[in-house]
Amino acid sequence: MGQTYARRPSDYLHALANYTRDLNPNRQKGPNLVMYHVGRSGSTVLGDLLSQHPLLHWDTEVLLHIRVKRYARMIPFRKRIISDPVNIIRWRMLLSKKQGFGFEAMPHHLEPFGLGMPEYLHRLQSLDFHHLIILERKNALRLVVSYIKARQKQEWHSFHSPASRDEKSSIFLQVDNVFGFGRSLVENLDYFTKFHENINSNLKDYQMLRLTYEDDIASSPLIGYEKCCKFLNLYPYNDVSVRLKKLNPFPVSDMIENYEEIEKTLVGSCYEWMLYD
């Protein structure tokens, strides 16, 4: 999908040899950006489009725990590198052959490091990060359904056309304990809908672009892609294609086995509209 990952220790030695690029004052630097989201919001299809741009290296969820464990087996001076999420990004940037660098960050990526997103963004400024994309999915109920279905099927993304209605699968939602961590459905909807409100504080040094799945991804991911290019002051490279397909293009009522129970729980609340969207 356009990303270049280090797979051998020699890859990082090669990166070290390229370090002199950063010492060249005439080197043109492209935009560096972070895309922040809670998942199942269209980040992968948008990131795939950005990865096809010739001036931008897109490194996806570079801080995902399973990837950090893989780095630990390969990176020289590994303890110093993998213990700091800023150093991880620094090393990953050295591998890039493009002018700009971008990656995705989610709350659980930073928890092992004991960092909140505002603090992490401030520290990333030392690496010339000044662009932040916040991607939100307004219908948090669909986000919950999408996550549970993906986890059950172990299918997080697809390059194939959506399944027909006859092939769709449904899930059972535990109203009082949706994800198995003791939080109810309403508590999870509260968390997802209020999540993005907390990212605004003390980020004056960042340029910020807010996108939503419903407005900028659902009908055509190219809408979000073009907004990102404009935001980053990149020409909209037109030789890109939408390679990923929707996994759950069905009505909510068709994807939840106990839909009547969920409907009874949400009717009359501020989340009622999510049942019918």
SULCOR-V896999 format. One record per residue. N is the residue number from 1. PSI is psi in whole degrees, 0 to 359 (999 if undefined). Layout:
BEGIN
n=[N N]
psi=[PSI PSI]
END
This chain:
BEGIN
n=[1 2 3 4 5 6 7 8 9 10 11 12 13 14 15 16 17 18 19 20 21 22 23 24 25 26 27 28 29 30 31 32 33 34 35 36 37 38 39 40 41 42 43 44 45 46 47 48 49 50 51 52 53 54 55 56 57 58 59 60 61 62 63 64 65 66 67 68 69 70 71 72 73 74 75 76 77 78 79 80 81 82 83 84 85 86 87 88 89 90 91 92 93 94 95 96 97 98 99 100 101 102 103 104 105 106 107 108 109 110 111 112 113 114 115 116 117 118 119 120 121 122 123 124 125 126 127 128 129 130 131 132 133 134 135 136 137 138 139 140 141 142 143 144 145 146 147 148 149 150 151 152 153 154 155 156 157 158 159 160 161 162 163 164 165 166 167 168 169 170 171 172 173 174 175 176 177 178 179 180 181 182 183 184 185 186 187 188 189 190 191 192 193 194 195 196 197 198 199 200 201 202 203 204 205 206 207 208 209 210 211 212 213 214 215 216 217 218 219 220 221 222 223 224 225 226 227 228 229 230 231 232 233 234 235 236 237 238 239 240 241 242 243 244 245 246 247 248 249 250 251 252 253 254 255 256 257 258 259 260 261 262 263 264 265 266 267 268 269 270 271 272 273 274 275 276 277]
psi=[21 352 154 117 145 130 350 156 327 334 321 329 323 321 321 323 331 1 334 341 323 345 354 111 345 358 126 125 133 181 140 134 157 135 121 132 175 6 159 42 11 11 325 317 323 317 325 322 317 327 339 352 132 347 2 125 123 119 14 221 74 336 8 136 317 329 322 322 323 320 324 336 352 330 128 148 41 323 321 325 304 351 352 116 341 318 325 314 322 315 321 324 327 337 342 142 7 169 321 159 135 154 166 142 137 158 318 346 326 343 317 339 358 32 145 163 316 317 318 318 321 319 330 345 335 343 19 37 122 8 131 125 124 118 124 145 114 319 90 336 318 325 315 312 316 317 314 319 318 320 320 319 349 42 101 336 160 140 3 163 153 150 155 169 327 337 357 153 150 162 160 123 121 109 322 350 77 307 2 13 11 2 138 173 313 320 321 321 322 315 312 322 334 354 313 346 337 1 356 337 135 41 42 336 0 140 134 134 125 126 153 150 316 320 331 353 315 307 322 116 343 337 310 322 314 324 321 316 316 318 321 0 40 142 141 88 117 344 57 157 147 108 344 148 159 139 331 70 23 161 149 320 335 347 356 121 314 49 321 322 318 319 316 326 323 341 131 351 174 353 5 321 335 340 333 3 999]
END
